[in-house]
Each structure stands twice: as structure tokens, then as C-alpha cells.
Amino acid sequence: MLKKSNAIDRMLRENPNLADRRFGLPYIGGRLDGEKFNPTVQNIADAIDFYGYEVRDENITTIPDIDLGSGNPTDYEPFPLSIEEMRKALDSVSMYKYPYTEGDDNIRKILLDYIEEEGFFNDHPYAYSDIDDKGLSVHNITFLPSTSIAFNMIINIISKPGDVVLITGPNYGLFTIRAERAGAEVEIINLEKEDNWLINPKKLALKIDDINESLQKVYNRRKGYVPRVVAFLNVNPNNPTGKVMGEKEVELLKEIGNVCLERGVFVIDDLVYRDLTYDVSNIAKPIATLPGMFRNTISLFGLSKSYGLASLRAGFVVADEIIIRELINRIFQGMDLSPDIVGRALAGAFNTTPKRDEVYKSYFSKLREIYVYKFNLLKTLVNGIDSIKDSNMAHEIEEEIKNTITDEKEVNVVLKGLLYTDFPENLEPEAGFFALLDFTKVKGMKYKGTRITCENDLLKFFYKTSRIRFLVGQSISWPYKDELIARVSYALDNKKLILAFHQMNIALTHLTPADEYIIRKNELKDQEQMAHIKVDGWRSAYDKIIASKYLKSLDYESQTERYIRSFEEYKDLVLVAVKDEEVLGYSCFDLKKQDDKYDAELVSLYIKQNYKGKGIGTGLFKETVKELLSRQKRNMIIWCFADDNKSIKFCEDLGGKKVETKQVKIGDKYYQEFGLYFDLEEIMANPF
């Protein structure tokens, strides 16, 4: 007989995350197969969760924050013809009927005409009687509430466990999570400065071949098949770089398409920002419009970003009939059908009527002007008014800033740009409404004595001082790990944007210079200096605690040899504080097994004798805590000799609490030690 259990209690035991009453982003979730995210995707999930939930404080329900990371487009009227078509549907007498799962054929025909006018064609058509002269039919199209739902279903359709989806970095971080949640593995291919932040076909081919070769070696058909790279996600225009591949880049697009075609890799062509390309002569070009590419390409279109209809959630998919058939099956099995009103809105936006052409040109010419102005406003706020070459626009921006910030002195500060900040080289957006900001100059600087060494520190600093949030580089797979990057939206109201950057500028003035030393992972060359620091530290700190016979037995040479022998085993568990080539101190930590009482232990923390009292120990301690949190550890134990009052006080001042004692043998004598427990999340909750 089953044991009786309260249903809610049982649900909480099985889903402990539901115990938290969250504000902001809901729980990111996990893979549907119960496996853990791979480390790359977990890092993205952690960063998005930090931005959307963890950094926010208990005041959020009464004191709003400023979200520079928002994905909302600017406050602009919805596309008029979409609204018109939805109104017609609501006024009709046919709303009582359930729509077909695949969508109304009349709507699909309107969408088909649109994509054919945009250049879509299939030069390897099926022999069905309804195939038109472009090799297509309505059966190449279906629509859903949002391209995000479509993407989830597509990944589930085209991949089996172990198969890989290749996604660029930078990227839209949630797509990496969704791909793995659907059961695929995600690998990142970096966009790089030397390639003008565009995909390099040779590097793409090499990446696919390397992954496939490694999978061949690992799996060797143990599952009855060999996993492989099944898809490459091509976001064009790119989110978040704003880079566009249009007619001017057609040869590059052909190369990308051919690399994937030759290797049996689908191209998922995400075109949701296409109509927000600023240069109307170089609108983002769909790969399915190139010869031979249609059947290997899955194209995504949507209303949310470009057509002012994010709240509606409407997108459609164009693909080979085989893909569309299974997509319709999944729609039926999972959500039954897509709302007809979604199709009506899509048909209003994507059609070939003269009226649409006229309204489209008027609507988007104004919208593009707005976004170009907004980016130049952002550029002023970052690089200063002198960075704006168009004198009329510069004058308009200056007047808007003066009308928003009335203090003349503060206006002049804002017009000079944001301290310590720039755009990454050659990365001004060509579409969309996101920009990337480089805060790397802030790295190592301090606020109220606490160093900013990572992107979470940067986000906490701005939230603490200005209640401002944004997405950081880790959440978008920024390829240069030593840089501090923020993804910000300039779709916000202009006044809000100006005030936010003014507040950020004020906050940055409170930073103090970086220390003369850095904290990094230890290297082999550090071991001799570390050995000296340890021996000197024991002889000094434990002179009246440990038997002198044992202390005298310590020597530099044997300690150095011991450290060198164990370097490969412990190299990722030791942080050193270094000034030029001089090691000033180091910390060593240990990661405990899942069934241990504690998640981690800080095994040692030593500072060079003539550098004690300068905050280096605290700095190493905090960096160790950050490192442990990045490895999903939540608590830590430190053992101190019971007679070592200095070390105990140091630990207690940092939040440690005595929880247990033990006897430890050193030499031929036993000594009592106190175990001090640390809640790592609590320590880092208010670092400033």
C-alpha cells in the first residue's frame, strides 16, 4: 500500500525549486531527459538567472529597477495591417470554428506568395500536383505562437540524444538552453574580430568535422547510431551583435549553406530581426533563396521584434514538407492547434498586396529612423557627443539630453560619455536594437573596498548603486573570456535611457583604482614562491601553537618539490595574488563529493609576511568564494587551530560560524581544530 502523502508536500519534494517565490524570470528549468546541461549551457543559464532573478533584491515589488537587458522593441504602433486583419477576423461570424492544426490554407497561401516574392524557391521539388513553378506549396509552411516554440519543436524533430546543434557566440542565450532542454547537445562556434564578427565558413566546416570525428570515436555506434552535428543556427541579423548578411554578403551565405549541405547539417535560418535592417539596400538575405539550399534550410519569421507585436506571439516556419509534416504532428500532439488570430496577424504583415508594400515602406522607414537615432543617442551616452558626425542629429541629441537633465554641469558630464566604457571594436549594430558595451577597463577597480573582477560583480555594482540590470557576456557566449561585456537595449524610452546612463556615470565616479596585484589561477612557475610563503607562514603564525620540532622540520626545497609533484592534480584549485612576477599570497580549495556534509573546503590561505594587513587575504577569500559559486557550490568549511585566534577572527569577520571540532595529528602530536561554516551565497549577496 502506498504511503499517504500530502500532494503539495510531495510536489515540493520532487521540485524543490518551487519553494522559492520568485520575482522576475521564472525558473530556467532543466533538460527534459533529466541529464544536466553541459557546462557551456549551464554557464549561460546561470548568467541569465542571475540577471533575471538573483541580482534583484527584496525591494523589487515596491521600487522598480531599470532593465537595460529587456528584449522588448521600442514603444511604437503595431503594424497596421496586422491589426486590420485581426479585427476582420474578430468581426466575422466564423470565430466559433476550431482552426486546422496546420493553419488555414488561405493564410498559408498568402504567406507562400510572400516568401516566393522574397526569392524562396525549391529546385528539387516533389512531384505533387499542387507544387507551383517555384517548387513550393502551402505544405511548406505552418505557423505557431512564436518562433521560440517553433525552435523547440524543430530541435526535438531533427535531433536524437547526443546529436549536436551548433550555435554562434555571441548568441541569444535562451536558444542555447532551449536546444539542450529539447534533448540536443549545444556547441558554440565563436564569431571573432578578425572575421568582422561574421561566421567564417572554413572555421564552420572545421568545427563540424572535428565534432563529428570526436563523436565517432566516443560513441562507436553503442546507441545503434552515431550522434552528429544536425543543425547550425544562423541568426540573421545576429542577436546581439546586430551584424547583417544581405545581398552584399551573398557569397559568404553561399559558402555557409554549402558547408552545411555537404555535411548533412540543417541550417536553421532565424530571420526575426530581418525587417529592422537599417540599410534597406542590404536587407538580411534568407539562405533558402539560394540555389540548392531550400530543402536543407528551416526558416523562421516572426512579428514580435519588428512589427510591434511582441505581446501577440506569432511566427511561421518555412521548410521542406517532411519537416512541416512532423511539425504539424507535434503541434497537434502538444498544443492541439495554433490560434487562427495568429495566422491572421501574420497574413496582414507578410503578403504581396500593393497596400502592404505602401504601408510597409511608410512604417519601416519611420521605425528605422527611430532606431538609428536611438543608437546614436546611446553612442553619445557612451562615447560622447563628439562621436556623432551628423551635425543635425548631434544637435537634436544634445537638446534632448538638456531637456532631460536640467543641471548644466551634469549635462556636460553626460555629453562627454560614460567613464571606462566603449563599444567592442567594429561592432556597431546594423539592425535590431541591442548594443554590446565593453567595461573591461573597470576590471580590478574597487567599490567600497570590494574588487570588480567578473561580470556578476559588475552587475551587482550597478544594481547596488543605480538599480540597473543588463545581460552580461557570459549569458550570450561572448568569446573573449577576460573581457567584461554588457548587452544593452536602446529600444527603451529616450528619457529613461539618458537617466540610466547618467546614473551609471555617477556610480563609476565612485570606483577607486585597481590594486597593483592581480588574482589568477596558479601556474607551475609559482610553486617555489608558494612553498616559501607556506613555510614562512607556518613558522610565523603557529610559533606558539605547533611544536617547534615540527616547524623546524619544514624546509623550502621539500615543500617546493611537493607542490611541483601535485601541480597537475591541483592546478585548477589554487588562486594566487601576483604583483608583476612576485607571488604575494595564495588560496587552495577542495571540492567535496555530493554525499559529503559540505560542498567545499578552503584548505589553505597564506599571505607573504611583508604583505599582511593589506587586504590581500580578504581579496583571495572573496575570489575563492566566487570560483566556488561558479562551480555550483553553495557552502564551505574552513578548519582553524583552536588556539589560532587571529585566523578564527578573520573567518568570523567574513561570515564564518563555528559548527564543529576535531582532533588532527601533526607530526607526533594531536591538536584541536574548529570548523567554521560559510554560506557562500549569503557572503556574496551584498558584496559592496
C-alpha positions in Angstrom: 0.0 0.0 0.0 1.4 3.4 -0.9 2.3 5.7 2.0 -0.1 8.6 2.3 1.4 11.9 1.5 0.2 15.4 1.2 0.1 16.2 -2.6 1.7 19.6 -2.3 4.4 18.3 0.0 5.2 15.5 -2.4 5.3 18.0 -5.3 7.8 20.2 -3.3 10.0 17.2 -2.6 10.1 16.4 -6.2 10.5 20.0 -7.4 12.4 21.9 -4.6 12.9 24.9 -6.8 9.1 25.7 -6.4 9.8 26.5 -2.7 11.1 29.9 -3.8 8.6 32.7 -4.5 10.4 34.2 -7.5 10.1 37.6 -9.0 11.4 38.4 -12.4 12.3 35.4 -14.6 10.8 32.1 -13.8 12.9 29.0 -13.1 15.2 28.4 -16.1 14.4 24.7 -15.9 16.5 21.7 -17.0 16.8 19.1 -19.8 13.7 17.0 -20.4 15.8 13.8 -20.3 16.9 14.6 -16.7 20.5 15.0 -17.7 22.5 18.0 -16.6 23.1 20.9 -19.0 26.6 20.8 -20.4 29.0 23.3 -18.7 28.7 25.9 -21.5 25.0 25.9 -21.4 24.9 25.8 -17.6 27.1 29.0 -17.5 24.6 30.7 -19.9 21.6 29.6 -17.7 23.4 30.7 -14.6 24.1 34.2 -16.0 20.5 34.7 -17.3 19.2 33.5 -14.0 21.5 35.9 -12.2 20.3 38.8 -14.3 16.7 37.9 -14.2 16.3 36.9 -10.6 19.3 36.6 -8.3 20.7 40.2 -8.5 17.3 41.7 -7.7 16.6 42.5 -4.1 13.5 42.3 -1.8 12.5 45.9 -2.7 11.7 45.0 -6.3 8.0 44.8 -5.7 7.9 48.5 -4.5 11.0 50.1 -6.1 11.2 49.3 -9.8 14.6 48.7 -11.4 15.8 49.8 -14.9 16.1 46.8 -17.2 18.7 47.6 -19.9 18.6 43.9 -20.8 15.0 43.9 -22.0 14.1 42.2 -25.3 11.1 44.4 -25.9 11.1 46.5 -29.1 10.6 50.2 -28.8 7.1 51.6 -28.0 5.8 52.0 -31.5 2.4 51.3 -33.0 1.7 47.7 -34.1 1.9 47.0 -37.8 -1.5 48.5 -39.0 -2.3 45.7 -41.5 -1.9 43.0 -38.9 -4.3 44.8 -36.6 -6.7 45.3 -39.5 -6.7 41.6 -40.3 -7.2 40.6 -36.7 -10.2 43.0 -36.4 -11.7 41.5 -39.6 -11.4 38.0 -38.0 -13.0 39.1 -34.7 -15.8 40.8 -36.6 -16.5 37.8 -38.7 -19.1 35.1 -37.9 -16.6 32.3 -38.2 -14.8 32.6 -34.8 -16.9 29.8 -33.4 -15.0 27.2 -35.5 -11.8 25.4 -34.5 -9.0 26.1 -36.9 -7.0 23.4 -38.6 -3.8 22.3 -36.8 -1.6 23.4 -39.8 -3.4 26.7 -40.1 -5.9 27.9 -42.7 -4.8 27.1 -46.3 -5.8 30.6 -47.4 -3.5 32.1 -44.9 -0.7 29.7 -45.8 -1.1 30.7 -49.5 -0.7 34.4 -48.6 2.5 33.6 -46.7 3.7 31.4 -49.5 3.2 34.2 -52.0 5.2 36.5 -49.7 8.2 34.2 -49.3 8.3 33.4 -53.1 8.3 37.2 -53.8 11.2 37.4 -51.4 13.1 34.8 -53.5 12.4 31.4 -51.9 12.4 28.5 -54.4 12.9 24.8 -54.3 15.0 23.5 -57.3 14.5 19.9 -56.1 10.7 19.8 -55.8 8.3 16.9 -55.1 6.0 15.6 -57.8 2.7 16.6 -56.2 0.1 18.2 -58.4 -0.2 21.4 -56.3 3.6 22.2 -56.5 3.9 25.6 -58.2 6.6 26.9 -60.6 8.8 27.8 -57.6 8.8 24.2 -56.5 6.7 25.1 -53.4 3.2 24.8 -52.0 1.2 25.7 -48.8 2.5 22.5 -47.3 6.0 24.1 -46.9 4.5 26.5 -44.3 2.9 26.4 -40.9 2.5 29.0 -38.1 2.7 28.9 -34.3 2.6 31.2 -31.3 6.2 32.5 -31.6 9.4 31.3 -33.2 10.6 30.2 -29.8 8.0 27.4 -29.7 8.8 26.5 -33.3 12.5 26.3 -32.5 11.9 24.0 -29.5 9.8 21.7 -31.7 12.3 21.7 -34.6 15.2 20.7 -32.4 13.2 17.9 -31.0 12.3 16.8 -34.5 15.7 16.8 -36.1 17.9 15.5 -33.2 18.3 12.4 -31.2 20.1 12.1 -27.9 23.8 13.0 -28.3 23.2 15.0 -31.5 24.8 18.5 -31.6 23.3 21.8 -32.6 25.9 24.4 -33.4 25.2 28.0 -32.3 27.3 31.1 -32.7 28.8 33.0 -29.8 27.6 35.7 -29.2 24.1 34.4 -29.4 20.6 34.7 -28.0 21.3 32.7 -24.8 17.8 31.3 -24.3 18.1 29.4 -27.6 21.1 27.5 -26.3 19.1 26.5 -23.3 16.1 25.5 -25.3 18.1 23.4 -27.7 19.6 21.4 -24.8 16.3 21.2 -23.0 14.8 19.6 -26.1 17.4 16.9 -25.9 20.3 18.0 -28.2 23.8 19.0 -27.2 24.9 22.5 -27.8 28.4 23.5 -29.1 29.4 27.1 -29.6 31.3 28.4 -32.6 32.9 31.8 -31.8 32.4 34.8 -34.0 35.7 36.7 -34.0 37.1 40.1 -34.5 39.3 39.2 -37.4 36.3 37.8 -39.3 34.3 41.1 -38.8 32.1 39.2 -36.4 30.6 37.1 -39.2 30.7 33.3 -39.5 33.9 32.0 -41.2 32.9 29.1 -43.5 36.3 27.4 -43.1 36.1 27.5 -39.4 32.5 26.3 -39.5 33.5 23.3 -41.7 36.4 22.5 -39.4 34.2 22.8 -36.3 31.6 20.4 -37.7 34.2 17.9 -38.9 36.0 18.0 -35.5 32.8 17.4 -33.6 31.6 14.6 -35.8 35.0 12.9 -35.6 35.1 13.1 -31.8 31.6 11.7 -31.6 32.5 8.9 -33.9 35.4 7.9 -31.6 33.3 8.2 -28.4 30.1 6.5 -29.4 31.2 4.0 -32.0 27.5 3.0 -32.6 26.9 1.9 -29.0 23.5 3.5 -29.2 22.8 1.9 -32.5 23.7 5.2 -34.2 26.5 7.7 -34.1 25.4 11.2 -32.9 26.4 14.0 -35.2 26.0 17.7 -35.8 22.5 18.0 -37.1 21.9 21.8 -37.3 23.6 25.2 -37.4 21.6 28.1 -36.1 22.1 31.1 -38.3 20.6 34.2 -36.7 20.5 36.9 -39.4 20.6 39.7 -38.4 22.5 38.4 -35.4 21.2 38.9 -31.9 23.0 40.5 -30.1 25.7 41.9 -32.5 23.3 43.4 -35.0 25.5 42.2 -37.9 23.7 41.6 -41.2 24.4 39.2 -44.1 22.5 40.6 -47.1 23.0 40.7 -50.8 26.4 42.2 -50.3 27.4 39.1 -48.4 25.7 36.6 -50.7 28.9 34.7 -51.5 29.5 34.3 -47.8 26.0 32.9 -47.4 26.5 30.5 -50.2 29.7 29.2 -48.6 27.9 28.8 -45.2 25.0 27.0 -47.0 27.3 24.7 -48.9 29.4 23.8 -45.8 26.2 22.6 -44.1 24.6 21.0 -47.1 27.7 18.9 -47.9 27.8 17.6 -44.3 24.1 16.9 -43.9 23.6 19.7 -41.4 20.4 21.7 -41.4 20.6 25.5 -41.4 18.0 27.0 -39.1 17.7 30.5 -40.5 16.3 32.8 -37.8 15.1 36.0 -39.6 13.0 37.6 -36.9 15.1 40.9 -37.0 15.2 41.0 -40.8 12.9 44.0 -41.3 14.9 46.0 -38.8 18.0 46.0 -41.1 19.0 49.7 -41.2 20.4 49.6 -44.8 17.4 48.9 -47.0 19.7 48.0 -49.8 21.2 45.2 -47.8 18.3 43.5 -46.0 19.2 40.2 -44.4 19.1 37.5 -47.1 17.5 34.1 -46.4 19.7 31.2 -47.2 16.7 29.3 -48.7 16.6 31.9 -51.5 20.0 30.5 -52.8 20.2 27.7 -55.4 20.1 24.2 -53.9 19.5 25.4 -50.3 15.8 25.2 -49.8 15.4 21.6 -48.7 18.4 21.9 -46.2 17.1 25.1 -44.6 14.5 25.8 -42.0 13.5 29.4 -42.0 11.8 31.3 -39.1 9.8 34.5 -39.4 8.0 36.4 -36.7 6.1 39.6 -35.7 7.5 40.2 -32.2 10.6 42.2 -32.8 10.0 44.1 -36.0 6.2 44.6 -36.2 5.4 45.9 -32.7 3.5 42.8 -31.7 5.7 41.1 -29.1 2.6 40.5 -26.8 0.8 38.6 -29.5 3.5 35.9 -30.1 3.2 35.0 -33.7 5.7 33.2 -36.0 5.8 31.0 -39.0 8.1 28.3 -40.4 9.2 27.7 -44.0 10.8 24.3 -44.7 10.8 21.1 -46.6 7.4 19.3 -46.5 8.9 16.5 -44.4 9.8 19.0 -41.6 6.5 20.7 -41.8 4.5 17.5 -41.6 6.2 16.5 -38.4 6.0 20.0 -37.0 2.2 19.9 -37.6 2.1 16.5 -35.8 3.9 17.9 -32.8 1.6 20.9 -32.7 -1.4 18.6 -32.7 0.1 16.3 -30.0 1.3 19.1 -27.7 -0.9 22.1 -28.1 -3.7 20.9 -30.4 -3.6 23.8 -32.8 -2.4 27.4 -33.3 -4.8 30.2 -32.8 -6.3 31.4 -36.1 -5.9 35.0 -34.9 -2.1 34.4 -35.1 -2.4 33.4 -38.7 -4.5 36.5 -39.5 -1.9 38.8 -38.0 0.9 37.1 -39.9 -1.1 37.4 -43.2 -1.5 41.1 -42.5 2.2 41.6 -42.2 3.6 39.2 -44.8 1.7 39.4 -48.1 2.2 40.7 -51.6 -0.5 43.3 -52.0 0.2 46.9 -53.2 -1.3 48.1 -50.0 1.1 46.1 -47.9 4.0 47.5 -49.9 2.9 51.0 -49.3 2.2 50.6 -45.6 5.5 48.6 -45.1 7.6 51.3 -46.6 6.0 54.1 -44.6 6.0 52.0 -41.3 9.6 50.8 -41.5 11.2 54.0 -42.9 10.0 55.8 -39.7 10.8 52.9 -37.4 14.4 52.5 -38.9 14.9 56.3 -38.4 13.8 55.9 -34.8 16.3 53.1 -34.1 19.1 54.8 -35.9 18.5 57.9 -33.8 18.3 55.8 -30.6 21.6 54.1 -31.4 23.2 57.5 -31.9 21.8 58.6 -28.6 23.3 55.5 -27.0 26.6 56.2 -28.8 26.6 59.8 -27.3 25.9 58.4 -23.9 28.9 56.0 -24.2 31.4 57.8 -26.4 30.3 61.4 -26.1 28.6 63.9 -28.4 31.8 64.4 -30.5 31.3 60.8 -31.8 28.2 61.8 -33.7 29.3 63.0 -37.2 25.8 64.1 -38.4 25.6 67.7 -37.0 21.8 67.9 -37.2 21.5 64.6 -35.3 24.1 65.7 -32.8 22.2 69.0 -32.1 18.9 67.0 -31.7 20.5 64.6 -29.2 22.2 67.4 -27.3 18.8 69.2 -26.9 17.1 66.1 -25.7 19.8 65.5 -23.1 19.5 69.1 -21.9 15.7 68.8 -21.7 16.1 65.5 -19.6 18.9 66.6 -17.3 18.4 70.3 -16.4 21.6 70.7 -14.4 24.1 72.3 -16.8 27.1 70.8 -15.1 25.6 67.3 -15.2 24.6 67.8 -18.9 28.3 68.4 -19.7 29.3 65.2 -17.9 26.7 63.2 -19.9 27.8 64.7 -23.2 31.4 63.5 -22.5 30.3 59.9 -22.5 30.5 57.0 -20.0 33.6 56.6 -17.9 35.8 53.5 -18.6 33.4 52.2 -21.3 33.4 51.7 -25.1 31.8 49.5 -27.8 33.8 46.4 -28.8 35.9 47.2 -31.9 34.0 47.2 -35.2 30.7 46.2 -33.6 28.2 48.9 -34.2 24.8 47.3 -34.9 23.4 47.2 -38.4 20.0 46.0 -37.4 17.8 45.4 -34.3 18.1 47.4 -31.1 20.9 45.8 -29.0 24.4 47.0 -28.5 27.4 45.5 -26.7 29.4 47.6 -24.2 32.9 46.8 -23.1 33.5 47.5 -19.4 36.9 45.7 -19.2 38.7 48.9 -18.0 36.6 48.6 -14.8 38.1 45.1 -14.1 40.0 45.1 -10.9 38.7 48.5 -9.7 37.1 48.7 -6.3 33.8 50.0 -4.8 33.9 50.4 -1.0 36.9 48.1 -0.9 35.5 45.3 -3.0 37.1 44.4 -6.3 35.1 44.1 -9.5 36.7 41.0 -11.1 33.9 39.4 -13.1 30.7 40.2 -14.8 28.5 39.3 -11.9 30.5 41.8 -9.8 29.9 44.4 -12.5 26.1 43.7 -12.5 25.9 43.8 -8.7 27.8 47.1 -8.6 25.4 48.8 -11.0 22.4 47.3 -9.3 23.6 48.3 -5.8 24.4 51.9 -6.9 21.8 52.5 -9.6 19.2 49.7 -9.7 20.3 49.0 -13.3 20.4 45.5 -14.8 21.7 44.2 -18.1 22.7 40.9 -19.7 26.4 40.1 -19.3 28.8 38.4 -21.8 28.5 35.0 -20.2 24.8 34.9 -20.9 25.4 35.5 -24.7 28.6 33.3 -25.0 30.9 36.2 -25.5 34.0 34.6 -27.0 36.7 36.7 -25.1 36.5 35.4 -21.6 38.8 38.1 -20.0 36.5 41.0 -21.1 33.6 42.4 -19.1 30.7 42.8 -21.6 27.2 44.0 -21.3 24.3 43.6 -23.7 22.0 46.6 -23.5 18.8 47.6 -25.4 18.4 51.0 -26.8 14.8 50.4 -27.6 13.9 52.0 -24.2 12.2 55.4 -23.9 14.9 58.0 -24.6 14.5 59.8 -21.3 14.8 56.5 -19.4 17.9 55.7 -21.3 19.5 59.1 -20.7 18.8 58.9 -16.9 20.0 55.4 -16.7 23.4 56.2 -18.2 23.6 59.3 -16.1 23.2 57.2 -13.0 25.8 54.7 -14.3 28.3 57.6 -14.9 27.8 58.8 -11.3 28.3 55.3 -10.0 31.5 54.9 -12.0 33.0 58.0 -10.4 32.9 56.2 -7.0 35.3 53.5 -8.2 38.8 53.5 -6.8 41.9 52.3 -8.8 42.7 48.6 -9.0 45.2 47.1 -6.7 48.8 46.7 -8.0 48.3 42.9 -7.9 46.0 40.6 -9.8 44.4 37.3 -8.7 44.6 34.4 -11.1 44.9 30.6 -11.3 48.3 29.4 -10.2 51.0 28.3 -12.7 53.9 25.9 -12.5 56.4 28.8 -12.2 54.6 29.9 -9.0 55.3 26.8 -6.9 58.6 27.7 -5.4 57.4 31.1 -4.2 54.2 29.5 -2.8 56.3 26.9 -0.9 58.4 29.7 0.7 55.2 31.5 1.7 53.7 28.4 3.3 56.9 27.5 5.3 57.3 31.1 6.4 53.6 31.4 7.3 53.6 28.2 9.4 56.8 29.3 11.3 55.3 32.7 12.0 51.6 32.0 12.6 52.0 28.8 14.6 55.1 29.5 16.6 53.3 29.2 19.9 50.7 26.7 18.7 52.6 23.8 16.8 55.5 22.0 18.4 58.8 23.8 17.4 60.3 20.4 16.4 57.8 20.1 13.6 58.1 23.7 12.5 61.9 23.3 12.3 61.5 20.3 10.1 59.8 22.3 7.4 62.0 23.4 4.6 61.6 25.3 1.3 63.1 22.6 -1.0 60.9 19.7 0.0 57.8 21.8 0.1 58.6 23.1 -3.4 59.1 19.6 -4.7 55.8 18.5 -3.1 53.9 21.4 -4.8 55.5 20.7 -8.2 54.6 17.0 -8.0 51.0 17.8 -7.2 50.6 20.7 -9.6 48.7 18.9 -12.4 46.3 17.5 -9.8 45.6 20.7 -8.1 46.3 23.4 -10.7 42.6 24.4 -11.0 42.1 24.5 -7.2 44.6 27.2 -6.4 44.4 31.0 -6.8 47.4 33.3 -6.4 47.7 37.0 -5.8 50.6 38.3 -8.1 52.3 41.6 -8.5 54.4 41.5 -11.6 56.1 38.1 -11.2 56.0 38.2 -7.4 53.5 35.9 -5.6 52.0 37.7 -2.6 49.7 35.0 -1.4 47.6 32.1 -2.4 44.5 30.1 -1.5 43.8 26.4 -2.1 40.3 24.9 -2.1 38.9 21.4 -2.4 35.6 20.3 -4.0 33.7 17.7 -1.9 31.7 14.8 -3.2 28.0 15.0 -3.5 27.3 13.0 -0.3 29.8 14.9 1.9 28.5 17.2 4.6 29.9 20.3 2.9 30.2 21.4 -0.7 33.8 22.6 -0.4 36.7 23.3 1.9 39.1 26.2 1.9 42.2 24.2 2.7 44.8 27.0 3.0 45.1 30.7 2.7 48.6 32.2 3.1 50.0 35.7 2.6 53.6 36.7 2.3 54.9 38.1 5.6 55.6 41.7 4.4 52.2 41.9 2.6 49.9 41.0 5.5 47.3 43.6 6.6 46.9 45.0 3.0 43.6 43.2 2.2 45.1 40.5 0.1 43.8 37.7 2.2 40.3 39.1 2.0 40.7 39.5 -1.7 41.8 35.9 -2.2 39.0 34.7 0.1 36.3 36.5 -1.9 37.7 35.3 -5.3 37.7 31.8 -3.9 34.0 32.2 -3.0 33.2 33.4 -6.5 35.1 30.5 -8.0 33.2 28.0 -5.9 29.8 29.6 -6.7 30.7 29.4 -10.4 31.1 25.7 -9.8 27.6 25.4 -8.3 28.9 25.1 -4.7 26.8 26.7 -2.0 28.7 26.3 1.2 32.2 25.8 2.5 34.1 24.8 5.7 37.4 26.1 7.0 39.4 24.4 9.7 41.4 26.6 12.1 43.6 25.6 15.1 41.6 26.2 18.2 44.4 28.4 19.6 44.8 30.4 16.4 42.7 33.4 17.5 43.8 35.6 14.6 42.6 33.2 11.9 39.4 32.4 13.7 38.6 36.2 14.0 39.5 36.6 10.3 37.0 33.9 9.4 34.2 35.1 11.7 34.6 38.7 10.3 34.0 37.2 6.8 30.8 35.4 8.0 32.1 32.1 9.3 30.3 30.3 12.1 31.8 27.6 14.4 29.9 24.4 13.8 32.2 21.5 15.0 35.6 20.5 16.3 38.0 17.7 15.5 41.4 16.4 16.5 44.2 16.4 13.9 47.6 14.8 14.1 50.6 16.9 13.0 54.0 15.4 13.5 53.7 13.2 16.6 51.1 15.4 18.4 47.4 16.0 18.2 45.8 19.4 18.0 42.2 20.6 18.3 40.6 22.4 15.3 37.4 24.4 14.9 35.4 24.0 11.7 33.9 27.4 10.5 31.0 27.1 8.2 30.3 29.6 5.4 27.1 30.1 3.3 28.7 31.2 0.1 25.5 32.8 -1.4 25.0 34.8 1.8 28.6 36.1 1.7 28.2 37.3 -1.9 24.6 38.6 -1.6 25.8 42.1 -0.5 29.5 42.3 -1.6 29.6 46.1 -1.7 
